[in-house]
């Protein structure tokens, strides 16, 4: 959530910035009405409080003098009733204002390039060379179906479209990738591993910006009157660990990781990547989250990006780093790096990780703060998140880049110890 001051004191400038950078048309007239009514109710509430206090003192003085206080008491009761109504109206208005602000996206950092969509993203670097094959390459679907390793029909029978069953050595390779990622981030990059819930309450989803704007992209559960949501990524759970907390300066930056199942409805994306494992309703990720002091968050953003890149480099996969433009960034992000890995089966680079600095946007929603030792006062932290990396898409990349002419797949050296020494599957 953006700073309310931007809606109160800088509304025209905020509206212009959001429209120019994010294509988001802020309803200026609505927010002007909000602020006008908020000021009126706030002023009247204070006036009523003062009147009630003043007349209450007058009652005490009148009683001390033995005077009849019936009229004064009736007057104070009237102020009390109006005060209660005014306070309730003010609280309701503030909630309405917050609901309106909750669907407004973050403002991009000054370094983010202006653009409308993915075609305006900026390539920052390329690492590695795509492999050259002397045979006709297969995509991961053809490779996976060879031994019944990747079974979309079984997934559809169990759950519907965009679910997949993995079997045998391919399932083992998938598990090996996740373990390799966790070990790398924990042992080499200093992250603390977490095991978090897969089902969360609405407060957690709102804290990281999935609610209310993106509810149609979420899977939910209902038991009695209790509605909960399946996480789209453990960004939700890891980041919300600091909700309503004040962290000590000494623990920052915090580096958190978790390997979880993730669930996305992918509303509106039907027809795209329907084959295979690129765009699934259920998938696995090793998530990276950092909680940082504001002044260090962009250095942390660079470090976190390098941590995700290390996974691809250790696996020997060619990739590129992109700086997303204003029109292609996520709702909560102030700056985002995308990592795209080379997929021979598609003859293209495809996204495998997205690493974002959200600055104080999520922290303001969650009231996640740290105590600044220079001032002694609580201040909002900056939150960052990214994939370290998406396990299923990484499996796709390994399958396609390490394939042999006969459809077998070489096991990258860094994974062989996780595969009981196997150098090849299939």
C-alpha positions as CSV (number, residue, x, y, z in Angstrom):
1,X,0.0,0.0,0.0
2,X,1.3,3.5,-0.8
3,X,1.8,6.1,1.8
4,X,-1.6,7.8,2.6
5,X,0.2,11.2,2.4
6,X,0.4,10.7,-1.3
7,X,-3.4,10.6,-1.5
8,X,-3.9,13.5,0.9
9,X,-1.3,16.1,0.1
10,X,0.0,15.0,-3.3
11,X,-3.0,13.5,-5.1
12,X,-2.7,15.2,-8.5
13,X,1.0,14.3,-8.7
14,X,0.4,10.8,-7.6
15,X,-2.4,10.2,-10.1
16,X,-0.2,11.6,-12.9
17,X,2.8,9.3,-11.9
18,X,0.6,6.2,-11.7
19,X,-1.0,6.8,-15.0
20,X,2.2,7.6,-16.8
21,X,4.3,4.8,-15.3
22,X,1.8,2.0,-14.5
23,X,-1.1,2.9,-16.8
24,X,-3.3,3.0,-13.7
25,X,-6.0,5.6,-13.8
26,X,-6.5,6.9,-10.2
27,X,-10.1,8.2,-9.5
28,X,-9.0,11.7,-8.3
29,X,-12.5,12.9,-7.7
30,X,-13.3,10.0,-5.5
31,X,-10.2,10.4,-3.4
32,X,-10.8,14.2,-3.1
33,X,-14.3,13.4,-1.8
34,X,-12.8,10.9,0.7
35,X,-10.3,13.5,2.0
36,X,-12.9,16.3,2.2
37,X,-15.2,14.1,4.2
38,X,-12.4,12.7,6.3
39,X,-11.3,16.2,7.3
40,X,-14.9,17.2,8.1
41,X,-15.6,14.2,10.2
42,X,-12.2,14.5,12.0
43,X,-12.8,18.1,12.8
44,X,-16.4,17.5,14.0
45,X,-15.2,14.5,16.2
46,X,-12.6,16.7,17.8
47,X,-15.1,19.5,18.3
48,X,-17.6,17.1,20.0
49,X,-14.9,15.6,22.2
50,X,-13.9,19.1,23.4
51,X,-17.6,20.1,23.9
52,X,-18.3,16.9,25.9
53,X,-15.2,17.4,28.1
54,X,-15.9,21.0,28.7
55,X,-19.6,20.5,29.6
56,X,-18.6,17.4,31.8
57,X,-16.4,19.7,33.8
58,X,-19.3,22.2,34.1
59,X,-21.4,19.4,35.5
60,X,-18.8,18.8,38.2
61,X,-18.6,22.5,39.1
62,X,-22.4,22.8,39.1
63,X,-22.8,19.8,41.4
64,X,-20.2,21.3,43.8
65,X,-22.4,24.4,44.0
66,X,-25.5,22.4,44.6
67,X,-27.1,23.5,41.3
68,X,-29.5,21.5,39.1
69,X,-27.4,19.6,36.5
70,X,-30.3,17.9,34.6
71,X,-30.1,20.1,31.5
72,X,-26.3,19.9,31.5
73,X,-26.4,16.1,31.7
74,X,-28.9,15.9,28.9
75,X,-26.7,18.2,26.8
76,X,-23.6,16.0,27.5
77,X,-25.5,12.8,26.6
78,X,-26.5,14.4,23.3
79,X,-22.8,15.2,22.6
80,X,-21.9,11.7,23.5
81,X,-24.4,10.1,21.1
82,X,-23.3,12.4,18.3
83,X,-19.7,11.8,19.1
84,X,-20.1,8.0,18.9
85,X,-21.9,8.4,15.5
86,X,-19.2,10.7,14.2
87,X,-16.4,8.3,15.3
88,X,-18.2,5.3,13.7
89,X,-18.6,7.3,10.5
90,X,-14.9,8.3,10.5
91,X,-13.8,4.7,11.1
92,X,-16.1,3.5,8.3
93,X,-14.7,6.1,5.9
94,X,-11.1,5.3,6.8
95,X,-11.8,1.6,6.0
96,X,-13.4,2.6,2.7
97,X,-10.4,4.7,1.8
98,X,-8.0,1.9,2.7
99,X,-10.0,-0.5,0.5
100,X,-9.7,1.9,-2.4
101,X,-5.9,2.4,-1.8
102,X,-5.4,-1.4,-1.5
103,X,-5.9,-1.9,-5.3
104,X,-3.5,0.9,-6.3
105,X,-0.1,-0.5,-7.5
106,X,3.3,0.4,-6.2
107,X,5.2,3.3,-7.8
108,X,8.3,2.1,-9.7
109,X,11.8,3.1,-8.7
110,X,13.4,5.8,-10.7
111,X,15.7,3.3,-12.3
112,X,12.9,1.3,-13.9
113,X,12.5,1.9,-17.7
114,X,9.3,3.3,-19.0
115,X,7.3,0.8,-21.1
116,X,4.0,-0.8,-21.8
117,X,4.7,-4.6,-21.8
118,X,7.4,-7.3,-21.9
119,X,8.7,-6.0,-25.3
120,X,10.0,-2.9,-23.4
121,X,12.0,-4.8,-20.8
122,X,15.8,-4.2,-20.9
123,X,18.3,-7.0,-21.1
124,X,21.0,-6.4,-18.6
125,X,23.2,-9.4,-19.4
126,X,23.5,-12.9,-20.9
127,X,25.3,-15.7,-19.3
128,X,26.3,-19.0,-21.0
129,X,25.8,-20.2,-24.5
130,X,22.8,-22.2,-25.6
131,X,23.8,-25.8,-26.4
132,X,24.2,-26.9,-30.0
133,X,22.7,-30.3,-31.0
134,X,23.5,-32.5,-33.9
135,X,20.0,-34.0,-33.8
136,X,16.4,-32.8,-33.7
137,X,15.7,-31.6,-30.2
138,X,12.6,-32.7,-28.3
139,X,10.7,-30.5,-25.9
140,X,10.2,-31.6,-22.3
141,X,6.8,-33.1,-23.0
142,X,8.1,-35.5,-25.6
143,X,11.1,-36.3,-23.3
144,X,8.8,-36.9,-20.3
145,X,6.3,-39.0,-22.1
146,X,8.9,-41.4,-23.3
147,X,8.9,-43.6,-20.2
148,X,5.6,-42.4,-18.8
149,X,7.5,-40.0,-16.6
150,X,5.4,-37.0,-17.3
151,X,1.7,-37.9,-17.3
152,X,-0.8,-35.1,-18.0
153,X,-3.6,-37.6,-18.5
154,X,-3.2,-39.0,-15.0
155,X,-3.1,-35.4,-13.6
156,X,-6.3,-34.5,-15.4
157,X,-8.0,-37.7,-14.2
158,X,-7.1,-36.8,-10.6
159,X,-7.6,-33.1,-10.6
160,X,-8.4,-31.6,-14.1
161,X,-6.4,-29.7,-16.6
162,X,-3.0,-28.2,-15.8
163,X,-2.1,-30.8,-13.2
164,X,0.7,-33.4,-13.9
165,X,1.9,-36.6,-12.4
166,X,5.6,-37.2,-12.4
167,X,7.0,-40.7,-12.1
168,X,10.2,-42.6,-11.7
169,X,13.6,-41.1,-12.4
170,X,12.0,-37.8,-13.5
171,X,10.3,-37.4,-10.1
172,X,13.6,-38.2,-8.5
173,X,15.3,-35.5,-10.6
174,X,12.6,-33.0,-9.6
175,X,13.2,-33.7,-5.9
176,X,16.9,-33.5,-6.4
177,X,16.7,-30.1,-7.9
178,X,14.6,-28.8,-5.0
179,X,17.1,-30.2,-2.4
180,X,20.1,-28.8,-4.4
181,X,18.5,-25.3,-4.4
182,X,17.8,-25.4,-0.7
183,X,21.2,-26.6,0.2
184,X,22.9,-23.9,-1.9
185,X,20.8,-21.1,-0.5
186,X,21.2,-22.3,3.1
187,X,24.9,-23.3,3.1
188,X,26.3,-20.7,0.6
189,X,24.0,-17.7,0.8
190,X,23.0,-17.8,4.5
191,X,19.2,-18.2,4.2
192,X,17.2,-19.7,7.1
193,X,15.0,-22.6,6.0
194,X,11.3,-22.5,6.9
195,X,8.5,-25.0,6.6
196,X,5.3,-22.9,6.4
197,X,1.6,-23.5,5.9
198,X,0.1,-24.0,2.4
199,X,-3.2,-22.5,3.5
200,X,-3.4,-19.0,4.9
201,X,-6.0,-16.5,6.1
202,X,-7.1,-13.4,4.2
203,X,-4.9,-11.1,6.3
204,X,-1.8,-12.9,5.1
205,X,-2.9,-12.6,1.4
206,X,-3.7,-8.9,1.9
207,X,-0.4,-8.3,3.5
208,X,1.6,-9.2,0.4
209,X,-0.9,-7.7,-2.0
210,X,-2.7,-10.8,-3.4
211,X,-6.0,-9.5,-1.9
212,X,-8.2,-7.9,-2.8
213,X,-7.0,-7.2,-6.3
214,X,-6.1,-10.8,-7.4
215,X,-8.7,-13.0,-5.7
216,X,-9.7,-14.6,-9.0
217,X,-6.1,-16.0,-9.4
218,X,-6.3,-17.7,-6.0
219,X,-7.6,-21.1,-5.0
220,X,-9.6,-21.0,-1.7
221,X,-11.1,-23.3,0.8
222,X,-14.3,-22.9,2.9
223,X,-15.0,-24.8,6.1
224,X,-18.0,-23.5,7.8
225,X,-17.7,-19.8,8.1
226,X,-13.9,-19.9,7.7
227,X,-12.5,-19.1,4.3
228,X,-8.8,-19.6,3.6
229,X,-6.5,-19.5,0.6
230,X,-3.9,-21.8,-0.9
231,X,-0.6,-19.9,-1.3
232,X,0.5,-18.9,-4.8
233,X,4.0,-18.8,-3.4
234,X,5.7,-18.9,0.0
235,X,6.4,-15.2,-0.4
236,X,3.0,-14.9,1.4
237,X,3.9,-16.9,4.4
238,X,7.6,-15.9,4.8
239,X,6.9,-12.2,4.4
240,X,3.9,-12.3,6.8
241,X,6.1,-13.7,9.5
242,X,7.1,-10.1,10.3
243,X,3.5,-8.8,10.1
244,X,2.7,-6.6,13.2
245,X,6.2,-7.0,14.4
246,X,9.0,-4.6,15.3
247,X,12.4,-6.2,14.4
248,X,15.6,-5.4,16.2
249,X,18.2,-3.7,14.0
250,X,20.7,-6.5,14.8
251,X,18.6,-9.2,12.9
252,X,18.5,-7.2,9.7
253,X,18.7,-8.1,6.9
254,X,16.7,-11.3,7.4
255,X,17.2,-14.0,4.7
256,X,14.4,-16.6,4.6
257,X,13.7,-19.5,2.3
258,X,11.2,-22.3,1.9
259,X,10.4,-25.1,-0.5
260,X,6.6,-25.4,-1.0
261,X,3.9,-26.4,-3.2
262,X,2.3,-23.4,-4.9
263,X,-1.2,-23.0,-6.3
264,X,-2.4,-20.5,-9.0
265,X,-5.7,-20.4,-10.8
266,X,-4.1,-18.6,-13.7
267,X,-7.4,-16.9,-14.5
268,X,-7.5,-15.5,-18.0
269,X,-4.4,-17.3,-19.2
270,X,-6.1,-20.3,-20.9
271,X,-4.6,-21.3,-24.2
272,X,-1.0,-20.3,-23.1
273,X,1.5,-23.1,-22.3
274,X,-1.2,-25.7,-21.8
275,X,1.1,-28.5,-22.6
276,X,3.6,-29.8,-20.1
277,X,4.9,-28.1,-17.0
278,X,5.4,-24.4,-17.9
279,X,2.1,-23.1,-16.6
280,X,0.5,-25.4,-14.0
281,X,-2.1,-24.9,-11.3
282,X,0.1,-26.7,-8.8
283,X,3.9,-26.4,-8.9
284,X,6.9,-26.2,-6.6
285,X,9.2,-23.3,-5.8
286,X,12.1,-22.6,-3.6
287,X,11.3,-19.1,-2.5
288,X,13.7,-16.4,-1.3
289,X,12.5,-13.6,0.9
290,X,14.5,-10.8,2.5
291,X,13.5,-8.2,5.2
292,X,15.8,-5.3,5.0
293,X,16.6,-1.8,6.3
294,X,15.3,0.8,3.7
295,X,18.8,2.1,3.0
296,X,20.2,-1.3,2.1
297,X,17.3,-2.9,0.1
298,X,18.7,-2.3,-3.3
299,X,22.0,-3.9,-2.4
300,X,20.0,-6.8,-1.0
301,X,18.0,-6.9,-4.3
302,X,21.2,-7.3,-6.3
303,X,22.5,-10.0,-3.9
304,X,19.2,-11.9,-4.0
305,X,19.3,-11.8,-7.8
306,X,22.8,-13.2,-7.8
307,X,21.7,-16.0,-5.5
308,X,19.1,-17.1,-8.0
309,X,21.6,-16.8,-10.8
310,X,24.0,-19.1,-8.9
311,X,21.6,-22.0,-9.2
312,X,21.4,-21.6,-13.0
313,X,25.2,-21.2,-13.3
314,X,25.9,-24.3,-11.1
315,X,23.5,-26.3,-13.4
316,X,25.3,-25.0,-16.5
317,X,22.2,-23.4,-17.9
318,X,22.3,-20.4,-20.3
319,X,20.2,-17.5,-19.0
320,X,19.7,-13.8,-19.3
321,X,18.8,-11.1,-16.7
322,X,16.1,-8.6,-17.6
323,X,15.1,-5.3,-15.9
324,X,11.3,-5.2,-16.2
325,X,9.7,-2.0,-17.5
326,X,7.0,-0.1,-15.7
327,X,4.2,-1.8,-17.6
328,X,5.4,-5.4,-17.0
329,X,6.2,-5.3,-13.2
330,X,4.1,-7.0,-10.6
331,X,1.5,-5.1,-8.5
332,X,3.7,-4.8,-5.4
333,X,7.1,-4.3,-7.0
334,X,9.2,-1.1,-7.1
335,X,11.9,-2.8,-9.2
336,X,12.1,-6.3,-10.7
337,X,14.7,-8.5,-12.3
338,X,13.5,-11.5,-14.3
339,X,15.8,-14.4,-15.0
340,X,15.0,-16.2,-18.2
341,X,16.6,-19.6,-19.0
342,X,17.2,-21.0,-22.4
343,X,14.8,-23.8,-23.5
344,X,15.9,-25.6,-26.6
345,X,12.5,-27.2,-27.1
346,X,11.0,-23.7,-27.6
347,X,14.2,-22.1,-29.1
348,X,13.6,-19.2,-26.6
349,X,14.4,-17.8,-23.2
350,X,11.6,-18.3,-20.7
351,X,11.1,-16.9,-17.2
352,X,12.4,-19.1,-14.4
353,X,12.7,-16.5,-11.6
354,X,11.4,-13.0,-10.8
355,X,13.1,-11.1,-8.0
356,X,11.5,-7.9,-6.7
357,X,12.1,-5.1,-4.2
358,X,8.7,-4.0,-2.9
359,X,10.2,-1.3,-0.7
360,X,7.7,-0.4,2.0
361,X,4.6,-1.3,-0.1
362,X,3.9,-4.6,1.6
363,X,5.3,-3.5,5.0
364,X,2.8,-0.7,5.2
365,X,0.0,-3.2,4.7
366,X,1.4,-5.5,7.3
367,X,2.8,-2.9,9.7
368,X,6.1,-4.7,9.5
369,X,8.7,-2.4,11.2
370,X,12.2,-2.2,12.6
371,X,13.6,0.0,15.4
372,X,16.0,2.5,13.9
373,X,18.9,2.7,16.4
374,X,19.6,6.3,15.3
375,X,16.1,7.5,16.2
376,X,15.0,4.8,18.6
377,X,11.6,4.8,16.7
378,X,9.9,2.1,14.7
379,X,10.0,2.5,10.9
380,X,8.7,0.4,8.0
381,X,11.1,-2.2,6.7
382,X,11.6,-3.0,3.0
383,X,10.5,-6.5,1.8
384,X,12.0,-8.4,-1.1
385,X,11.1,-11.7,-2.7
386,X,12.1,-14.0,-5.6
387,X,12.2,-17.5,-6.8
388,X,15.4,-19.4,-6.1
389,X,14.1,-20.9,-8.5
390,X,10.9,-22.4,-9.8
391,X,11.5,-26.2,-9.5
392,X,9.3,-27.4,-12.3
393,X,10.6,-24.9,-14.9
394,X,14.1,-25.7,-13.8
395,X,13.4,-29.4,-14.4
396,X,12.1,-28.5,-17.9
397,X,15.4,-26.6,-18.6
398,X,17.6,-29.5,-17.4
399,X,15.6,-32.0,-19.4
400,X,15.8,-30.0,-22.7
401,X,19.4,-28.8,-22.3
402,X,20.8,-32.1,-21.2
403,X,19.0,-34.4,-23.6
404,X,20.6,-37.0,-25.8
405,X,19.6,-38.1,-29.3
406,X,17.9,-41.3,-27.9
407,X,15.8,-39.2,-25.5
408,X,17.8,-40.0,-22.4
409,X,18.9,-37.1,-20.1
410,X,22.3,-36.5,-18.6
411,X,22.3,-35.6,-15.0
412,X,24.2,-32.3,-14.2
413,X,27.3,-32.9,-12.1
414,X,25.9,-30.9,-9.1
415,X,22.8,-33.1,-9.0
416,X,24.5,-36.5,-9.2
417,X,25.1,-36.8,-5.5
418,X,21.4,-36.2,-5.0
419,X,20.6,-39.0,-7.6
420,X,22.8,-41.7,-5.9
421,X,25.6,-41.1,-8.4
422,X,23.5,-41.5,-11.5
423,X,25.0,-39.7,-14.5
424,X,22.1,-40.3,-16.8
425,X,18.4,-41.2,-16.7
426,X,16.3,-42.9,-19.3
